[in-house]
């Protein structure tokens, strides 16, 4: 296991800055996801850590050793790409053995380590098959095994599930996380999929424009976002405007004030996640009134869009009672789960 420390990492391509003075510490055995929209610098950051991109400024340290200028083969990392990058002319066992052969590992040790890696990813019966005879999920597991068989200090994954269908992605998320915990390897994972980052990570690093917007545990990023940009990117977010007077928030379009004694007086913007809002029948005491614009049955819950004087509000509610479009409703907010936003940049 290895600690990764990034200090002021900068990467420029001509006049364009892809990564801007990024600093981050990844602890031994931690699973860290770099999450953000396309072009935010997350893959460039991963390539700099791997040594595939030359850094413009800053340092990358593995257990305190500066590797910023070392070539990839000196960094002792395992890399899994979106495209899997398997050798089509080699069997599954041959793909796993290749990296060990390049490292001049003795043949007996190669056979032992390949067998152990195949067992680890549950592919021992497929050792003599070629990649084209495998499913997408099986190819992904071969790519993981190939990265792990060399026993690297750090595992880097660049959107490895992007080419899989939804059901297989869900299965592979659990498989990768379970495997990472069993092996105990320090892992950095690049994704633009919020669900992947939330379900797999110890630490989620949200990035915009080459910078870290927030680095925290998944629940903290979701419930206590550092900014409105983070709130809107990670899941759905309703941003409510109001004014605090005498310890209560008078919401724009509100039916009754919401007690929040911890807030100072003045204007405020509050985040409410759709599943944190309750719907009640019109006429029942509520914090805001509105009308159902759309309702969509989604299996475990109903997705609503509620039209209010404060604008449209998204609500995820129980299927126990479904309000059809056009129904007047009341909205109730849990003050303990309303989160004040910093002023928008």
C-alpha positions as CSV (number, residue, x, y, z in Angstrom):
1,X,0.0,0.0,0.0
2,X,1.2,3.5,-0.9
3,X,0.3,7.0,0.1
4,X,0.0,9.4,-2.9
5,X,0.6,13.2,-2.3
6,X,0.0,15.7,-5.0
7,X,1.4,19.2,-4.4
8,X,0.4,22.1,-6.6
9,X,0.1,19.9,-9.8
10,X,-0.2,22.0,-12.9
11,X,-0.4,20.8,-16.5
12,X,-0.6,23.2,-19.5
13,X,-0.9,22.6,-23.2
14,X,0.4,25.8,-24.7
15,X,-1.8,28.6,-23.3
16,X,-4.5,26.2,-22.1
17,X,-4.4,25.0,-18.4
18,X,-5.8,21.5,-18.0
19,X,-4.8,21.1,-14.3
20,X,-4.4,24.2,-12.2
21,X,-2.3,23.9,-9.0
22,X,-4.1,20.8,-7.7
23,X,-3.2,19.4,-4.3
24,X,-4.5,16.2,-2.9
25,X,-3.5,13.4,-0.4
26,X,-4.6,9.8,-0.9
27,X,-3.9,7.6,2.1
28,X,-2.7,4.0,2.0
29,X,-5.3,1.6,0.7
30,X,-7.8,4.4,0.0
31,X,-10.2,4.3,-2.9
32,X,-10.5,7.8,-4.4
33,X,-12.6,8.9,-7.3
34,X,-11.9,11.9,-9.4
35,X,-15.4,13.0,-10.5
36,X,-16.3,15.8,-12.9
37,X,-17.6,16.7,-16.3
38,X,-15.7,16.1,-19.5
39,X,-12.8,18.4,-19.8
40,X,-12.4,19.1,-16.1
41,X,-8.9,17.7,-15.9
42,X,-9.5,14.4,-14.1
43,X,-8.0,12.1,-16.8
44,X,-5.1,14.5,-17.3
45,X,-4.4,14.3,-13.5
46,X,-4.5,10.5,-13.6
47,X,-2.1,10.5,-16.6
48,X,0.3,12.8,-14.7
49,X,0.2,10.4,-11.7
50,X,0.9,7.5,-14.1
51,X,3.8,9.3,-15.8
52,X,2.0,9.4,-19.2
53,X,2.0,13.2,-19.2
54,X,4.9,15.5,-18.3
55,X,3.9,17.9,-15.5
56,X,4.3,21.6,-16.0
57,X,4.6,22.4,-12.3
58,X,4.1,20.9,-8.8
59,X,5.1,17.5,-7.4
60,X,3.7,14.0,-7.2
61,X,5.0,11.9,-4.3
62,X,4.6,8.2,-3.6
63,X,5.3,7.5,0.1
64,X,7.2,10.8,0.2
65,X,9.4,10.0,-2.9
66,X,9.1,12.6,-5.7
67,X,8.2,10.7,-8.9
68,X,7.2,13.8,-10.9
69,X,9.9,13.3,-13.5
70,X,10.2,9.5,-13.4
71,X,9.0,7.5,-16.4
72,X,5.9,5.2,-16.0
73,X,7.9,2.0,-15.8
74,X,9.7,3.4,-12.7
75,X,6.5,4.3,-10.8
76,X,5.2,0.8,-10.2
77,X,1.6,1.5,-11.1
78,X,-1.2,-0.7,-12.5
79,X,-3.4,1.0,-15.1
80,X,-6.8,0.0,-16.4
81,X,-8.1,1.9,-19.5
82,X,-11.6,2.5,-20.8
83,X,-10.8,0.4,-23.9
84,X,-9.3,-2.5,-21.8
85,X,-6.3,-2.5,-24.2
86,X,-5.9,-6.3,-24.2
87,X,-3.6,-8.0,-26.6
88,X,-5.9,-9.8,-29.1
89,X,-3.3,-12.3,-30.2
90,X,-2.6,-13.5,-26.6
91,X,-4.8,-15.7,-24.4
92,X,-6.2,-14.5,-21.1
93,X,-3.3,-16.2,-19.3
94,X,-0.9,-14.7,-21.9
95,X,-2.2,-11.2,-21.4
96,X,-1.6,-11.6,-17.6
97,X,1.8,-13.1,-18.1
98,X,3.1,-10.4,-20.5
99,X,3.9,-7.8,-17.8
100,X,5.6,-10.3,-15.6
101,X,7.7,-11.6,-18.5
102,X,8.8,-8.0,-19.3
103,X,10.0,-7.8,-15.6
104,X,11.9,-11.0,-16.0
105,X,10.0,-12.9,-13.4
106,X,10.9,-16.6,-13.3
107,X,8.5,-18.9,-15.3
108,X,7.4,-20.8,-12.2
109,X,6.5,-17.6,-10.4
110,X,4.7,-16.3,-13.4
111,X,2.4,-19.4,-13.6
112,X,1.7,-19.1,-9.9
113,X,0.9,-15.4,-10.0
114,X,-1.2,-15.7,-13.1
115,X,-3.2,-18.5,-11.6
116,X,-3.7,-16.5,-8.4
117,X,-4.8,-13.4,-10.3
118,X,-7.3,-15.5,-12.4
119,X,-8.8,-16.9,-9.3
120,X,-9.1,-13.4,-7.8
121,X,-11.2,-12.2,-10.7
122,X,-13.1,-15.6,-11.1
123,X,-11.7,-16.3,-14.6
124,X,-9.6,-19.4,-14.1
125,X,-11.8,-21.5,-16.5
126,X,-11.2,-18.9,-19.2
127,X,-7.3,-18.9,-19.1
128,X,-6.9,-20.2,-22.6
129,X,-9.5,-18.1,-24.3
130,X,-8.7,-15.1,-26.5
131,X,-10.2,-11.7,-25.7
132,X,-12.6,-11.8,-28.6
133,X,-14.3,-14.9,-27.1
134,X,-15.1,-13.0,-23.9
135,X,-18.0,-10.7,-22.9
136,X,-17.3,-7.0,-22.1
137,X,-17.5,-7.7,-18.3
138,X,-15.0,-10.6,-18.7
139,X,-12.6,-8.5,-20.7
140,X,-12.8,-5.8,-18.0
141,X,-11.9,-8.4,-15.3
142,X,-9.0,-9.5,-17.4
143,X,-7.8,-5.9,-17.6
144,X,-8.1,-5.6,-13.8
145,X,-6.2,-8.9,-13.3
146,X,-3.5,-7.8,-15.7
147,X,-3.0,-4.6,-13.7
148,X,-2.9,-6.4,-10.4
149,X,-0.8,-9.4,-11.3
150,X,2.4,-7.3,-11.4
151,X,1.6,-6.4,-7.7
152,X,1.8,-2.6,-8.2
153,X,1.9,-0.1,-5.5
154,X,-1.0,1.9,-6.9
155,X,-4.0,1.1,-9.2
156,X,-5.2,3.7,-11.6
157,X,-8.5,3.3,-13.5
158,X,-9.7,5.6,-16.3
159,X,-13.5,5.3,-16.8
160,X,-13.2,1.5,-17.0
161,X,-17.0,0.8,-17.0
162,X,-18.0,3.4,-19.7
163,X,-18.4,0.7,-22.4
164,X,-20.6,-1.6,-20.4
165,X,-24.4,-1.8,-20.3
166,X,-26.2,-0.5,-17.2
167,X,-26.8,-3.8,-15.5
168,X,-23.2,-5.0,-16.0
169,X,-21.9,-1.6,-14.8
170,X,-23.7,-2.1,-11.5
171,X,-22.3,-5.6,-11.1
172,X,-18.7,-4.4,-12.0
173,X,-18.9,-1.5,-9.5
174,X,-19.5,-4.0,-6.7
175,X,-16.8,-6.4,-8.1
176,X,-14.1,-3.7,-8.4
177,X,-14.8,-2.2,-4.9
178,X,-14.8,-5.7,-3.3
179,X,-11.6,-6.7,-5.1
180,X,-9.9,-3.4,-4.1
181,X,-10.8,-3.9,-0.5
182,X,-9.6,-7.5,-0.5
183,X,-6.3,-6.6,-2.1
184,X,-5.9,-3.4,-0.1
185,X,-4.3,-1.4,-2.9
186,X,-4.3,2.4,-3.1
187,X,-6.7,3.2,-6.0
188,X,-7.5,6.3,-8.0
189,X,-10.6,6.1,-10.2
190,X,-11.7,8.5,-12.9
191,X,-15.4,8.8,-13.7
192,X,-18.0,11.3,-14.8
193,X,-20.7,9.0,-13.3
194,X,-21.9,10.3,-9.9
195,X,-23.4,6.9,-8.9
196,X,-20.0,5.2,-9.5
197,X,-18.2,7.7,-7.4
198,X,-20.8,7.6,-4.6
199,X,-21.0,3.8,-4.3
200,X,-17.4,2.9,-4.7
201,X,-15.3,5.5,-3.0
202,X,-13.8,6.4,0.4
203,X,-13.1,9.9,-0.9
204,X,-14.8,11.7,-3.8
205,X,-12.8,14.5,-5.4
206,X,-15.1,16.8,-7.5
207,X,-13.3,18.8,-10.2
208,X,-14.2,21.7,-12.3
209,X,-11.9,23.6,-14.7
210,X,-8.7,21.8,-13.5
211,X,-9.3,22.5,-9.9
212,X,-10.8,20.6,-6.9
213,X,-14.2,22.0,-5.9
214,X,-14.6,19.6,-3.0
215,X,-12.8,16.5,-1.6
216,X,-14.8,14.6,1.0
217,X,-16.5,11.4,1.9
218,X,-19.4,10.5,-0.5
219,X,-22.2,11.3,2.0
220,X,-20.6,14.7,2.8
221,X,-20.3,15.7,-0.8
222,X,-24.0,14.8,-1.4
223,X,-25.5,16.2,1.8
224,X,-23.1,19.1,2.5
225,X,-21.8,20.3,-0.9
226,X,-19.1,23.0,-0.8
227,X,-20.8,25.1,-3.5
228,X,-23.9,25.3,-5.6
229,X,-21.9,24.0,-8.6
230,X,-21.1,20.8,-6.6
231,X,-24.7,20.5,-5.4
232,X,-26.0,20.7,-9.0
233,X,-23.4,18.3,-10.4
234,X,-23.7,15.6,-7.7
235,X,-27.3,14.4,-7.9
236,X,-30.4,16.6,-8.3
237,X,-30.6,19.8,-6.3
238,X,-33.4,22.3,-5.7
239,X,-31.9,25.7,-4.8
240,X,-34.4,27.7,-2.7
241,X,-34.1,31.5,-2.1
242,X,-35.2,33.1,1.1
243,X,-34.5,35.6,3.8
244,X,-33.6,34.9,7.4
245,X,-35.3,36.9,10.1
246,X,-35.4,36.1,13.8
247,X,-34.1,32.5,13.3
248,X,-36.6,31.5,10.6
249,X,-36.3,31.4,6.8
250,X,-39.0,33.0,4.8
251,X,-38.8,31.2,1.5
252,X,-39.7,32.8,-1.8
253,X,-43.1,31.4,-2.6
254,X,-43.3,29.9,0.9
255,X,-46.6,29.3,2.8
256,X,-45.0,29.4,6.2
257,X,-41.5,30.2,7.6
258,X,-39.0,27.4,8.2
259,X,-37.1,27.4,11.6
260,X,-33.3,27.5,11.1
261,X,-32.0,29.3,14.2
262,X,-28.3,28.6,13.2
263,X,-28.4,31.0,10.3
264,X,-27.5,34.7,10.5
265,X,-30.1,37.2,9.3
266,X,-30.2,38.2,5.7
267,X,-30.6,36.6,2.3
268,X,-29.9,32.9,1.9
269,X,-29.9,30.2,-0.7
270,X,-30.7,26.7,0.5
271,X,-30.3,23.3,-1.1
272,X,-33.0,20.6,-0.8
273,X,-32.5,17.2,-2.5
274,X,-35.7,15.9,-4.2
275,X,-35.9,12.9,-1.8
276,X,-35.7,15.2,1.2
277,X,-39.0,16.9,0.4
278,X,-42.4,15.5,1.5
279,X,-45.7,16.1,-0.4
280,X,-49.0,16.5,1.3
281,X,-52.5,17.2,0.1
282,X,-53.6,20.8,-0.5
283,X,-54.9,22.4,2.7
284,X,-52.7,20.5,5.0
285,X,-50.1,22.6,6.9
286,X,-46.9,22.9,4.7
287,X,-43.9,25.2,4.0
288,X,-44.8,25.8,0.4
289,X,-47.7,25.3,-2.0
290,X,-47.7,24.2,-5.6
291,X,-49.2,22.2,-8.3
292,X,-48.0,18.9,-9.9
293,X,-46.7,19.7,-13.3
294,X,-45.5,16.2,-14.2
295,X,-45.4,12.8,-12.3
296,X,-43.3,9.9,-13.5
297,X,-43.5,6.4,-11.9
298,X,-40.0,5.2,-11.4
299,X,-40.5,1.8,-9.7
300,X,-39.3,2.4,-6.2
301,X,-40.5,6.1,-6.2
302,X,-42.4,8.7,-8.1
303,X,-40.5,11.6,-9.7
304,X,-42.5,14.9,-9.6
305,X,-42.0,18.3,-11.0
306,X,-43.9,20.8,-8.9
307,X,-44.7,24.2,-10.1
308,X,-44.5,26.9,-7.3
309,X,-44.3,30.6,-7.1
310,X,-40.6,30.1,-6.4
311,X,-40.1,28.1,-9.7
312,X,-40.2,24.4,-10.5
313,X,-39.1,22.0,-7.8
314,X,-38.1,18.3,-8.2
315,X,-39.5,15.8,-5.7
316,X,-38.9,12.1,-5.3
317,X,-41.7,10.7,-3.2
318,X,-43.2,7.3,-2.2
319,X,-45.5,5.4,-4.4
320,X,-47.9,4.9,-1.5
321,X,-50.0,7.8,-2.8
322,X,-49.5,9.2,-6.3
323,X,-50.6,12.7,-7.1
324,X,-51.6,13.0,-10.8
325,X,-50.6,16.0,-12.9
326,X,-52.7,19.1,-12.1
327,X,-53.1,18.3,-8.4
328,X,-52.6,21.1,-5.9
329,X,-50.1,20.0,-3.2
330,X,-48.2,21.2,-0.2
331,X,-44.4,20.8,0.2
332,X,-42.7,20.2,3.5
333,X,-39.0,20.7,4.1
334,X,-36.9,19.1,6.8
335,X,-34.9,22.0,8.4
336,X,-32.2,19.6,9.5
337,X,-31.5,18.6,5.9
338,X,-31.7,22.1,4.2
339,X,-28.1,23.1,3.4
340,X,-27.1,26.8,3.0
341,X,-25.2,27.5,-0.2
342,X,-22.2,29.8,-0.6
343,X,-22.9,32.7,-2.9
344,X,-22.7,31.6,-6.5
345,X,-19.5,32.5,-8.3
